[in-house]
Amino acid sequence: MTVMIPCISLSVFLLYSLLHTIVSADISPGSTLQASNPSTNWTSPNNTFSLSFIAVGSNNPPLFAAAISYSGIPVWKAGGEAAVADSNSAFQFLSNGNLRLVNGSGSIVWESGTADLGITTASLDDSGNFALRNNSVTIWSSFDHPTDTILPTQNFTVEKTLRSGFFSFNLLSSGNLTLTWNNSIIYWNHGLNSTIEVNLTSPSLTFQSIGILSLNDPALSATVIVAYSSDYGEGRDVFRFVRLDSDGNLRIFSSTRGNGISDERWAAVLDQCQVFGWCGNMGICSYNDSKPICGCPSENFEFRDPNDSRKGCRRKMEIEDCPGNSTMLQMDHTLLLTYPPEIASQAFTIAFSPCRSNCLTGLSCLASTSLADGSGFCYLKLSDFVSGYQFPTIPSTSFIKVCGTAIPNSSPFSQNLKNSTASKIHVWVVAAILVGSLMGLVLLEVGIWWLCYRYRAKFGGFSAQYTLLDYASGVPVHFSYKELRNSTQGFKDKLGAGGFGAVYRGTLSNRTVVAVKQLEQIEHGEQQFRMEVATISISADTARKKFSLWAYKEFEKGNVERIVDKRLAKNDVNMEQVMRVIQVSFWCIQEQPSQRPMMGKVVHMLEGIMAIEKPPAPKTMTEGSVSGAALSTCAGSTSTPYSSSSFQDLRVSSSVRGRNIMRSPSLL
């Protein structure tokens, strides 16, 4: 009886807890959230997600949206980004089963359209899905009506769309993933591998919580991986999601619960300026150091919104209102794109100058682009929407019609092209100086070795086996007994004695001080010697890897000045460039060769053309490694041996007089 009472009490407690959890997850018809009371919300059972009103934008008076959030990060908005309401608005779960967002005046901003479908309850589960149910049957869910985000376990199919501003993301029936501007211009199209030749029946896109975006279809023999998050599989309390941002790029983000901050882990479009229309009508996308910016073509233009350069530019004086003559503004290394795109009658094979003059004399022509890629094409821009991309490697020159004399930009934007070119030249100058310095050091070391080799008799005349390459490689080098006897001056300076023999002080021809152990018991002594050599090699490898881990921890803390040369902190340097170099360095020492970037990608990251994802932490030890460590470089290059200490341990058995024996560098 004394045993049954606690068991019954425990069962009642568990039943009560279960019922309490179910009740807290269910939302009854007639429930309402008020924007004027932001503390009220509907939460998931473990409080991971909550549905409440959040402030959007910086409007005055403020505007609000009903949104599902994870630690303050919105992952779904009722009606999307356009459905915003005033401070007196309400989000209602009506008794007829309809969800409705209304303004303070009572006007409907958005509704789910689920009235009179027998809906009896609503709930927000721990995956972030808000569902309306008729008993256990789901009638409507936020997962089936996504706005701009895909969450783990959410099934994204062909009929669904992510939207953000003018941009949208879709999965086509062919399995292709597309990013589109204004429902018309596809600027990113990711297809299946060319080796996959199947007709898909019902493709779906899923995102795993460990950070893998993949495509599934019954016709596929295996899941097709679209992208890996750069931190996939790491961390236990990490929440990851896919979002279409307002800049038109699709990204994978990760966030730690409670901090409200999300970090980018993958981006579909690496070059932001290749997102069509990102800078708006008559806006020109360029790079200021490492970040994409939007600017106007010249001083003949002004921003449509001084507070938002992405809304494009407009002429200060329209062409039809121009009191004088029009001229053509020339923009080198610039490509202009239009909407609608040019048709065949607007493309000509003509030279540079006629491409300019034909547009100037054409009444409906606003701009033109002459390609310098060998095709000889000239495109006349007759559309109202024109957007540009300016970069030193673009093989085209564009012309824009302006009223009066073309006035070049006096703002920093006009210097972007020059700065980018100068930065590119600077990178190559630094690279040339480094290569020249390394070659000079190699020649200096060869010269020193040659001098030592010429006067080797002074140190006992070491044999040809003891070469510079042998010594520098860090592998065991062989000496004869005579060479070791000369280096120790006949075993004159005894340092001490161990269990297997005496230790003598010696000096090599390069003036390296060594300790030579004379083994007394050859069988056990040599075995012990080899074990110590292996141990010392592992210790050297561990020391180098611990340094990499220390540097990474300092990098995460933001203590850049502790990692780099102290002289950099005293000079006027661009710390953003320093951070790029450090991040690239950590990518180049990754354990797996597949994770190291190719040299072309390294140059792009150093020049700021390509965004740099946060590198993973270096591994602290390579399993199974018992040999000397080697510093890994970028993919496609060779490894550099780890230099041994200047004080080394040489051991020789007294029973091997006159024969060549093995010397191995180690630390004492």
C-alpha positions as CSV (number, residue, x, y, z in Angstrom):
1,M,0.0,0.0,0.0
2,T,2.9,2.3,0.8
3,V,4.2,1.7,-2.7
4,M,1.0,2.3,-4.6
5,I,0.2,5.7,-3.1
6,P,3.4,7.4,-4.6
7,C,2.8,5.7,-7.9
8,I,-0.8,6.9,-8.1
9,S,0.3,10.4,-7.1
10,L,3.0,10.5,-9.8
11,S,0.5,9.3,-12.4
12,V,-2.0,12.0,-11.5
13,F,0.8,14.6,-11.6
14,L,1.9,13.5,-15.1
15,L,-1.7,13.4,-16.4
16,Y,-2.2,16.9,-15.1
17,S,1.0,18.1,-16.7
18,L,0.0,16.6,-20.0
19,L,-3.4,18.1,-19.9
20,H,-2.0,21.5,-19.0
21,T,0.5,21.3,-21.9
22,I,-2.3,20.5,-24.4
23,V,-4.5,23.3,-23.1
24,S,-1.6,25.9,-23.3
25,A,-1.0,24.9,-26.9
26,D,-4.7,25.3,-28.0
27,I,-6.3,28.6,-28.9
28,S,-10.1,28.8,-28.6
29,P,-12.3,30.6,-31.2
30,G,-13.0,34.1,-30.0
31,S,-9.4,34.8,-28.9
32,T,-7.9,38.1,-29.8
33,L,-4.4,39.7,-29.8
34,Q,-4.2,43.5,-29.5
35,A,-1.4,45.6,-31.0
36,S,-1.8,48.0,-28.1
37,N,-0.8,45.2,-25.7
38,P,2.4,43.7,-27.1
39,S,2.9,41.5,-24.1
40,T,-0.1,39.3,-25.1
41,N,0.8,36.4,-27.4
42,W,0.0,32.8,-28.3
43,T,3.0,30.5,-27.7
44,S,4.0,27.0,-28.6
45,P,4.1,24.4,-25.8
46,N,7.8,24.9,-25.0
47,N,7.7,28.7,-25.7
48,T,10.1,28.3,-28.7
49,F,7.7,30.2,-31.0
50,S,5.2,32.9,-30.3
51,L,2.5,34.7,-32.3
52,S,2.1,38.4,-31.4
53,F,2.2,41.9,-32.8
54,I,5.6,43.3,-33.8
55,A,6.6,46.8,-34.9
56,V,7.7,47.0,-38.6
57,G,9.7,49.8,-40.2
58,S,10.5,53.2,-38.7
59,N,7.2,54.8,-39.4
60,N,5.6,57.6,-37.4
61,P,3.0,56.7,-36.2
62,P,4.3,53.1,-35.9
63,L,2.9,50.2,-37.9
64,F,2.5,46.6,-36.7
65,A,2.2,43.1,-38.2
66,A,0.9,39.9,-36.6
67,A,3.9,37.6,-36.8
68,I,5.3,34.2,-35.6
69,S,8.7,34.8,-34.1
70,Y,11.6,32.7,-32.8
71,S,13.5,34.6,-30.0
72,G,12.4,37.9,-31.6
73,I,13.2,36.8,-35.2
74,P,10.0,36.9,-37.4
75,V,9.5,33.7,-39.5
76,W,6.0,34.3,-40.7
77,K,3.7,37.3,-41.1
78,A,-0.1,37.2,-41.5
79,G,-0.7,38.4,-45.1
80,G,3.0,39.0,-45.8
81,E,5.0,42.2,-45.5
82,A,2.2,44.3,-47.0
83,A,-0.3,43.4,-44.3
84,V,0.5,46.1,-41.7
85,A,-1.9,47.8,-39.4
86,D,-2.0,50.7,-36.9
87,S,-1.4,50.6,-33.1
88,N,-5.1,49.9,-32.4
89,S,-5.3,46.9,-34.7
90,A,-6.3,43.4,-33.6
91,F,-5.6,39.8,-34.7
92,Q,-8.8,37.8,-34.3
93,F,-9.6,34.1,-34.3
94,L,-13.4,34.4,-34.9
95,S,-16.0,31.9,-33.8
96,N,-16.7,31.0,-37.4
97,G,-13.1,29.7,-37.8
98,N,-11.7,32.7,-39.7
99,L,-8.5,34.4,-38.9
100,R,-8.6,38.2,-39.4
101,L,-6.3,41.2,-39.1
102,V,-8.2,44.4,-38.7
103,N,-7.2,48.1,-38.2
104,G,-8.4,50.2,-35.3
105,S,-11.1,51.5,-37.6
106,G,-12.4,47.9,-38.2
107,S,-11.3,47.7,-41.8
108,I,-10.0,44.2,-42.8
109,V,-6.3,44.1,-43.6
110,W,-6.0,40.3,-44.1
111,E,-8.0,37.2,-43.5
112,S,-7.4,33.5,-43.9
113,G,-10.7,32.7,-45.7
114,T,-11.5,29.7,-43.5
115,A,-15.0,30.8,-42.2
116,D,-17.7,28.1,-41.9
117,L,-15.3,25.2,-42.5
118,G,-15.9,23.5,-39.2
119,I,-12.8,24.8,-37.5
120,T,-12.9,24.2,-33.7
121,T,-9.4,25.1,-32.5
122,A,-6.1,26.7,-33.4
123,S,-2.6,25.9,-32.1
124,L,1.0,26.9,-32.6
125,D,3.3,23.9,-32.3
126,D,7.0,23.6,-31.5
127,S,8.0,23.6,-35.2
128,G,6.6,27.0,-35.7
129,N,3.5,26.0,-37.6
130,F,0.2,27.7,-36.8
131,A,-2.7,25.5,-37.7
132,L,-6.5,25.7,-37.8
133,R,-8.1,22.3,-37.1
134,N,-11.5,20.6,-37.2
135,N,-10.8,18.2,-34.3
136,S,-7.6,16.4,-35.5
137,V,-7.9,17.4,-39.2
138,T,-5.8,20.4,-40.3
139,I,-7.8,22.8,-42.4
140,W,-5.3,25.6,-42.8
141,S,-1.7,26.2,-41.7
142,S,1.0,28.8,-41.9
143,F,3.4,26.1,-43.3
144,D,1.0,25.9,-46.4
145,H,0.9,29.7,-46.7
146,P,4.6,30.8,-46.3
147,T,5.6,34.4,-46.5
148,D,9.4,34.8,-46.8
149,T,10.8,31.9,-44.7
150,I,11.1,28.2,-44.8
151,L,11.5,26.4,-41.5
152,P,12.8,22.9,-40.7
153,T,10.2,20.2,-41.3
154,Q,8.2,22.6,-43.6
155,N,7.4,21.1,-47.0
156,F,7.8,23.7,-49.8
157,T,6.1,22.6,-53.0
158,V,5.5,23.9,-56.5
159,E,2.4,25.9,-55.8
160,K,4.0,27.9,-52.9
161,T,5.9,31.1,-53.2
162,L,8.2,33.2,-51.0
163,R,7.9,36.9,-51.5
164,S,9.9,40.0,-50.3
165,G,9.3,43.3,-52.0
166,F,9.7,42.9,-55.8
167,F,11.4,39.6,-55.4
168,S,10.0,36.0,-55.2
169,F,11.3,32.5,-54.9
170,N,9.7,29.4,-56.5
171,L,10.1,25.7,-57.0
172,L,9.3,24.7,-60.6
173,S,7.8,21.4,-61.7
174,S,11.1,20.6,-63.4
175,G,12.8,20.8,-60.0
176,N,14.5,24.1,-60.8
177,L,14.8,26.8,-58.1
178,T,14.3,30.3,-59.3
179,L,14.6,33.9,-58.0
180,T,12.5,36.4,-59.9
181,W,12.1,40.1,-60.0
182,N,8.6,41.6,-60.5
183,N,7.3,38.2,-61.5
184,S,9.0,38.5,-64.8
185,I,12.9,38.5,-64.8
186,I,14.5,35.3,-63.5
187,Y,18.0,36.3,-62.3
188,W,18.9,33.0,-60.5
189,N,18.0,29.6,-61.8
190,H,19.4,26.5,-60.0
191,G,18.7,23.2,-61.9
192,L,19.3,19.6,-61.2
193,N,22.6,18.0,-62.0
194,S,22.9,17.3,-65.7
195,T,23.5,13.6,-65.0
196,I,19.9,13.3,-63.5
197,E,17.6,12.6,-66.4
198,V,14.2,12.0,-64.9
199,N,10.7,13.6,-65.2
200,L,9.7,14.7,-61.7
201,T,6.2,14.1,-60.6
202,S,5.8,16.1,-57.3
203,P,9.0,17.8,-56.3
204,S,9.3,19.3,-52.8
205,L,12.0,21.3,-51.1
206,T,12.8,20.6,-47.4
207,F,15.2,22.2,-45.0
208,Q,16.7,20.0,-42.3
209,S,17.4,21.4,-38.9
210,I,21.1,20.5,-39.2
211,G,21.5,22.9,-42.1
212,I,20.8,21.0,-45.4
213,L,18.6,22.3,-48.1
214,S,17.5,19.4,-50.3
215,L,15.1,18.5,-53.1
216,N,12.9,15.3,-53.0
217,D,10.7,13.6,-55.5
218,P,9.3,10.0,-55.8
219,A,11.0,9.7,-59.2
220,L,14.5,10.4,-57.7
221,S,16.5,7.5,-56.4
222,A,18.1,9.7,-53.8
223,T,17.7,13.2,-52.2
224,V,19.3,16.0,-54.2
225,I,21.3,18.3,-52.0
226,V,20.9,22.0,-53.0
227,A,23.0,23.7,-50.3
228,Y,24.8,23.1,-47.0
229,S,24.8,25.7,-44.3
230,S,28.4,26.6,-43.4
231,D,27.8,25.4,-39.8
232,Y,25.7,22.4,-40.7
233,G,25.6,19.7,-38.0
234,E,27.2,22.0,-35.4
235,G,25.7,23.0,-32.0
236,R,22.8,21.5,-30.2
237,D,20.8,24.6,-29.5
238,V,21.1,26.2,-33.0
239,F,18.0,27.2,-35.0
240,R,18.4,27.4,-38.7
241,F,16.0,28.7,-41.4
242,V,15.9,29.8,-45.1
243,R,14.7,33.3,-45.9
244,L,14.2,35.5,-48.9
245,D,15.5,38.9,-47.9
246,S,14.3,42.3,-49.1
247,D,17.5,42.6,-51.2
248,G,16.3,39.7,-53.4
249,N,18.8,37.1,-52.1
250,L,17.9,33.7,-50.7
251,R,20.0,32.8,-47.6
252,I,20.4,30.2,-44.9
253,F,20.6,31.7,-41.4
254,S,21.4,30.3,-38.0
255,S,20.5,31.6,-34.5
256,T,21.1,30.6,-31.0
257,R,18.1,30.5,-28.9
258,G,17.6,33.6,-26.8
259,N,20.0,36.0,-28.5
260,G,17.7,37.3,-31.2
261,I,20.6,37.5,-33.7
262,S,20.8,35.5,-37.0
263,D,24.0,34.9,-38.9
264,E,24.2,34.3,-42.6
265,R,25.5,30.8,-43.5
266,W,24.8,30.5,-47.2
267,A,23.6,32.8,-50.0
268,A,22.2,31.8,-53.4
269,V,23.6,34.8,-55.3
270,L,27.2,35.4,-54.4
271,D,27.4,38.7,-56.3
272,Q,24.7,41.0,-54.9
273,C,24.9,43.3,-57.9
274,Q,23.7,40.4,-60.1
275,V,20.3,40.6,-58.4
276,F,18.2,42.3,-61.0
277,G,16.8,45.7,-60.1
278,W,18.4,45.7,-56.7
279,C,19.2,49.4,-57.0
280,G,15.9,50.4,-58.6
281,N,15.2,52.3,-61.8
282,M,18.2,54.3,-63.0
283,G,20.2,53.0,-60.1
284,I,23.8,51.8,-60.6
285,C,25.1,48.9,-58.4
286,S,28.8,49.0,-57.5
287,Y,31.2,48.0,-54.8
288,N,32.6,50.3,-52.1
289,D,35.6,48.3,-50.8
290,S,33.7,45.0,-50.0
291,K,30.1,46.0,-49.8
292,P,27.6,46.6,-52.7
293,I,26.1,50.0,-52.8
294,C,23.6,51.9,-55.0
295,G,24.3,55.2,-56.6
296,C,23.1,57.5,-59.4
297,P,24.9,57.6,-62.8
298,S,26.0,61.2,-62.5
299,E,25.2,64.6,-60.9
300,N,22.4,64.9,-63.5
301,F,20.4,62.5,-61.4
302,E,19.1,62.5,-57.8
303,F,17.8,59.7,-55.5
304,R,14.1,59.2,-55.5
305,D,14.3,58.7,-51.8
306,P,17.3,60.3,-50.0
307,N,16.8,57.9,-47.1
308,D,16.8,54.7,-49.3
309,S,19.3,54.6,-52.2
310,R,17.7,51.3,-53.4
311,K,14.6,53.0,-54.6
312,G,16.6,54.2,-57.6
313,C,17.3,57.6,-59.2
314,R,15.6,60.1,-61.5
315,R,16.8,62.9,-63.8
316,K,16.9,66.4,-62.3
317,M,15.6,67.5,-65.7
318,E,13.6,65.1,-67.9
319,I,14.6,64.8,-71.5
320,E,11.2,65.9,-72.8
321,D,11.4,69.0,-70.6
322,C,15.0,69.8,-71.6
323,P,15.3,73.4,-72.8
324,G,18.6,72.8,-74.6
325,N,20.4,69.9,-76.2
326,S,20.8,66.5,-74.8
327,T,24.2,64.7,-74.4
328,M,25.3,61.2,-73.7
329,L,26.9,60.3,-70.3
330,Q,29.6,57.7,-70.9
331,M,30.0,55.0,-68.2
332,D,33.0,52.7,-68.7
333,H,32.8,49.0,-67.5
334,T,29.1,49.3,-67.0
335,L,26.3,47.0,-68.1
336,L,22.7,48.3,-68.3
337,L,19.7,46.0,-68.0
338,T,16.1,46.9,-68.8
339,Y,12.6,45.8,-68.2
340,P,11.0,44.7,-70.4
341,P,14.2,43.1,-71.9
342,E,15.4,44.3,-75.3
343,I,13.9,42.7,-78.4
344,A,15.8,41.6,-81.5
345,S,15.0,44.9,-83.3
346,Q,16.8,46.8,-80.5
347,A,20.1,45.0,-80.9
348,F,22.6,45.9,-83.6
349,T,26.1,44.9,-84.6
350,I,27.8,48.3,-84.8
351,A,30.9,50.0,-83.5
352,F,31.4,51.9,-80.3
353,S,30.7,55.5,-81.5
354,P,27.6,54.7,-83.6
355,C,26.1,52.9,-80.6
356,R,26.4,56.2,-78.7
357,S,25.2,58.5,-81.5
358,N,22.3,56.3,-82.6
359,C,20.8,56.6,-79.1
360,L,21.4,60.3,-78.9
361,T,19.5,60.9,-82.1
362,G,16.7,58.4,-81.3
363,L,13.7,60.1,-79.8
364,S,12.6,57.0,-77.7
365,C,16.1,55.8,-76.8
366,L,17.1,56.5,-73.2
367,A,20.4,54.7,-73.0
368,S,22.6,52.2,-74.9
369,T,25.2,49.6,-74.1
370,S,28.1,48.6,-76.4
371,L,29.6,45.2,-75.6
372,A,33.4,44.7,-75.8
373,D,33.3,40.9,-75.5
374,G,34.0,40.4,-79.2
375,S,30.4,40.2,-80.3
376,G,30.1,43.8,-81.4
377,F,26.6,44.1,-80.2
378,C,25.0,47.4,-79.3
379,Y,21.7,47.4,-77.3
380,L,19.4,50.4,-77.4
381,K,17.4,50.9,-74.2
382,L,13.9,52.0,-75.0
383,S,12.3,50.8,-71.7
384,D,11.3,52.9,-68.8
385,F,13.1,50.7,-66.3
386,V,16.9,50.7,-66.6
387,S,19.3,49.3,-63.9
388,G,23.1,49.1,-64.1
389,Y,26.1,47.2,-62.8
390,Q,29.5,48.8,-62.7
391,F,32.7,46.8,-62.1
392,P,36.3,46.9,-63.6
393,T,36.0,43.4,-65.2
394,I,32.7,44.1,-67.1
395,P,33.5,44.2,-70.8
396,S,31.0,46.9,-71.9
397,T,30.5,50.7,-72.1
398,S,27.1,52.2,-71.5
399,F,25.7,55.6,-72.4
400,I,22.8,57.4,-70.7
401,K,21.0,60.4,-72.3
402,V,20.9,63.5,-70.0
403,C,19.8,67.1,-70.4
404,G,22.6,69.5,-71.0
405,T,26.2,68.7,-70.2
406,A,27.0,65.4,-68.4
407,I,28.3,66.2,-64.9
408,P,30.4,63.4,-63.4
409,N,29.7,62.4,-59.8
410,S,31.6,64.3,-57.1
411,S,30.4,61.9,-54.4
412,P,32.4,58.9,-53.2
413,F,30.4,56.8,-55.6
414,S,32.3,58.2,-58.6
415,Q,35.5,56.9,-57.0
416,N,34.2,53.3,-56.6
417,L,35.6,52.2,-59.9
418,K,39.0,53.8,-59.2
419,N,39.1,52.5,-55.7
420,S,38.2,49.0,-56.9
421,T,40.9,49.1,-59.5
422,A,43.5,50.4,-57.1
423,S,42.5,47.8,-54.6
424,K,43.0,45.1,-57.2
425,I,46.4,46.5,-58.2
426,H,47.3,46.8,-54.5
427,V,46.6,43.1,-53.9
428,W,48.8,42.0,-56.8
429,V,51.6,44.4,-55.7
430,V,51.5,42.9,-52.2
431,A,51.5,39.4,-53.7
432,A,54.5,40.2,-55.9
433,I,56.4,41.6,-52.9
434,L,55.7,38.5,-50.8
435,V,56.8,36.1,-53.6
436,G,60.0,38.2,-54.1
437,S,60.7,38.2,-50.4
438,L,60.3,34.4,-50.2
439,M,62.5,33.8,-53.1
440,G,65.1,36.1,-51.6
441,L,65.0,34.1,-48.3
442,V,65.4,30.8,-50.2
443,L,68.4,32.2,-52.0
444,L,69.9,33.5,-48.8
445,E,69.4,30.1,-47.1
446,V,71.0,28.3,-50.1
447,G,74.0,30.7,-49.8
448,I,74.4,30.1,-46.1
449,W,74.3,26.4,-46.6
450,W,76.9,26.7,-49.4
451,L,79.3,28.6,-47.1
452,C,78.8,26.0,-44.4
453,Y,79.3,23.2,-46.8
454,R,82.6,24.8,-48.1
455,Y,84.0,25.1,-44.6
456,R,82.5,21.8,-43.3
457,A,86.0,20.5,-42.5
458,K,86.1,22.8,-39.5
459,F,83.1,20.9,-38.0
460,G,84.2,17.4,-39.0
461,G,83.3,17.2,-42.7
462,F,79.8,15.9,-42.6
463,S,78.9,13.4,-45.4
464,A,76.8,14.3,-48.4
465,Q,73.8,12.6,-46.8
466,Y,73.5,15.6,-44.5
467,T,72.1,18.0,-47.1
468,L,70.0,21.2,-46.8
469,L,66.9,19.5,-48.2
470,D,67.3,16.6,-45.7
471,Y,67.6,18.9,-42.8
472,A,64.8,21.3,-43.8
473,S,62.3,18.5,-44.5
474,G,62.0,17.5,-40.9
475,V,62.4,13.8,-41.7
476,P,65.1,11.6,-40.0
477,V,68.7,12.3,-41.4
478,H,71.5,9.7,-41.2
479,F,75.0,10.4,-39.8
480,S,78.0,8.2,-39.6
481,Y,79.6,7.5,-36.2
482,K,82.6,9.6,-37.3
483,E,80.4,12.6,-38.0
484,L,78.8,12.4,-34.6
485,R,82.2,11.9,-32.9
486,N,83.5,15.1,-34.6
487,S,80.4,17.1,-33.7
488,T,80.9,16.2,-30.0
489,Q,84.7,16.6,-30.2
490,G,85.2,13.0,-29.4
491,F,82.3,12.8,-26.9
492,K,84.1,15.3,-24.7
493,D,81.3,17.4,-23.1
494,K,79.1,14.9,-21.1
495,L,75.8,16.4,-20.1
496,G,74.5,13.5,-18.1
497,A,73.5,9.8,-18.2
498,G,70.1,8.0,-18.6
499,G,68.9,4.5,-18.3
500,F,70.2,3.6,-21.8
501,G,73.4,5.6,-22.1
502,A,75.3,8.9,-21.7
503,V,74.3,12.2,-23.3
504,Y,76.9,14.5,-24.9
505,R,76.8,18.1,-26.1
506,G,77.5,18.6,-29.8
507,T,77.4,21.2,-32.5
508,L,76.3,20.7,-36.2
509,S,77.9,22.4,-39.1
510,N,75.0,25.0,-39.2
511,R,75.9,25.8,-35.5
512,T,72.8,24.0,-34.2
513,V,73.4,22.8,-30.7
514,V,72.4,19.1,-30.2
515,A,72.4,16.5,-27.6
516,V,73.8,13.1,-28.6
517,K,72.7,10.0,-26.7
518,Q,75.1,7.1,-26.8
519,L,73.0,4.0,-26.4
520,E,74.4,1.2,-24.3
521,Q,71.7,-1.4,-24.8
522,I,71.0,-1.4,-28.6
523,E,67.8,-3.5,-28.5
524,H,65.9,-1.6,-25.9
525,G,67.6,1.7,-26.5
526,E,66.7,2.0,-30.1
527,Q,63.1,0.9,-29.4
528,Q,62.8,3.6,-26.7
529,F,64.4,6.1,-29.0
530,R,61.9,5.5,-31.8
531,M,59.0,5.8,-29.3
532,E,60.2,9.2,-28.1
533,V,60.7,10.5,-31.7
534,A,57.1,9.6,-32.5
535,T,55.9,11.3,-29.2
536,I,57.9,14.5,-29.9
537,S,56.5,14.7,-33.5
538,I,52.9,14.5,-32.1
539,S,53.8,17.2,-29.5
540,A,55.0,19.5,-32.2
541,D,51.9,18.9,-34.3
542,T,49.7,19.6,-31.3
543,A,51.5,22.8,-30.4
544,R,50.9,24.1,-33.9
545,K,47.2,23.2,-33.9
546,K,46.7,24.7,-30.4
547,F,48.1,27.9,-31.8
548,S,45.5,27.8,-34.7
549,L,42.7,27.2,-32.1
550,W,43.9,30.1,-29.9
551,A,44.0,32.4,-32.9
552,Y,40.5,31.4,-33.9
553,K,39.2,32.1,-30.3
554,E,40.8,35.5,-30.4
555,F,39.2,36.1,-33.8
556,E,35.8,35.2,-32.4
557,K,36.3,37.6,-29.5
558,G,37.3,40.4,-31.9
559,N,40.9,40.6,-30.6
560,V,42.4,41.0,-34.1
561,E,45.4,43.0,-32.9
562,R,46.6,40.0,-30.9
563,I,46.7,37.7,-34.0
564,V,48.4,40.0,-36.5
565,D,51.8,41.6,-36.6
566,K,52.0,44.2,-33.8
567,R,53.2,46.8,-36.3
568,L,49.8,46.8,-38.0
569,A,48.0,48.1,-34.9
570,K,50.3,51.1,-34.9
571,N,49.7,52.0,-38.5
572,D,46.7,53.3,-40.3
573,V,45.3,50.1,-41.8
574,N,41.9,49.1,-43.1
575,M,40.7,46.6,-40.3
576,E,38.0,45.3,-42.6
577,Q,40.6,44.2,-45.1
578,V,42.6,42.6,-42.2
579,M,39.5,40.7,-41.1
580,R,39.0,39.4,-44.6
581,V,42.6,38.2,-44.7
582,I,42.2,36.5,-41.3
583,Q,38.9,34.8,-42.4
584,V,40.5,33.5,-45.6
585,S,43.5,32.2,-43.6
586,F,41.2,30.1,-41.4
587,W,39.5,28.7,-44.5
588,C,42.9,27.8,-46.0
589,I,43.9,25.7,-43.0
590,Q,40.8,23.6,-42.8
591,E,41.4,19.9,-42.1
592,Q,39.4,18.7,-45.1
593,P,40.8,19.6,-48.5
594,S,37.3,20.0,-49.9
595,Q,36.6,22.9,-47.4
596,R,39.7,24.9,-48.6
597,P,38.9,27.5,-51.3
598,M,40.5,27.5,-54.7
599,M,43.0,30.3,-55.4
600,G,40.5,32.1,-57.7
601,K,37.9,32.2,-54.9
602,V,40.6,33.4,-52.5
603,V,41.4,36.4,-54.7
604,H,37.7,37.2,-55.0
605,M,37.3,37.1,-51.3
606,L,40.4,39.2,-50.7
607,E,39.3,41.8,-53.2
608,G,35.8,41.9,-51.6
609,I,34.0,40.7,-54.7
610,M,32.7,37.6,-52.9
611,A,31.2,37.5,-49.4
612,I,33.1,35.5,-46.8
613,E,31.2,33.1,-44.6
614,K,32.4,32.6,-41.1
615,P,35.0,29.8,-41.1
616,P,34.7,26.8,-38.9
617,A,37.0,26.4,-35.9
618,P,40.2,24.5,-36.7
619,K,40.5,20.9,-35.4
620,T,42.7,20.5,-32.3
621,M,44.3,17.2,-33.4
622,T,44.4,15.1,-36.5
623,E,43.5,11.5,-35.6
624,G,46.2,8.9,-36.4
625,S,48.9,11.4,-37.0
626,V,52.3,10.3,-35.7
627,S,54.5,12.1,-38.1
628,G,55.8,15.7,-38.2
629,A,53.1,18.3,-38.8
630,A,52.6,20.1,-42.1
631,L,50.9,23.4,-42.4
632,S,48.1,23.1,-45.0
633,T,47.7,25.8,-47.6
634,C,44.8,26.6,-50.0
635,A,43.5,23.9,-52.3
636,G,45.8,23.1,-55.1
637,S,49.0,24.1,-53.3
638,T,51.7,22.1,-51.5
639,S,52.2,21.8,-47.8
640,T,55.0,23.5,-45.8
641,P,57.0,21.5,-43.3
642,Y,56.9,22.4,-39.7
643,S,60.3,23.6,-38.7
644,S,62.0,21.7,-35.8
645,S,63.6,23.2,-32.8
646,S,67.2,24.5,-33.0
647,F,68.1,22.3,-30.0
648,Q,67.8,18.6,-31.0
649,D,68.4,15.2,-29.6
650,L,70.7,12.8,-31.5
651,R,71.3,9.3,-30.2
652,V,73.9,6.7,-31.2
653,S,74.6,3.2,-30.0
654,S,78.2,2.6,-28.9
655,S,77.9,-0.8,-30.6
656,V,77.6,0.6,-34.1
657,R,81.0,2.2,-34.5
658,G,81.8,3.4,-38.1
659,R,78.3,2.7,-39.5
660,N,75.7,5.1,-40.7
661,I,73.0,5.6,-38.0
662,M,69.7,7.5,-37.8
663,R,69.4,10.9,-36.3
664,S,65.9,12.3,-35.6
665,P,65.1,15.9,-34.5
666,S,63.2,16.2,-31.2
667,L,62.6,18.6,-28.3
668,L,64.3,17.9,-25.0
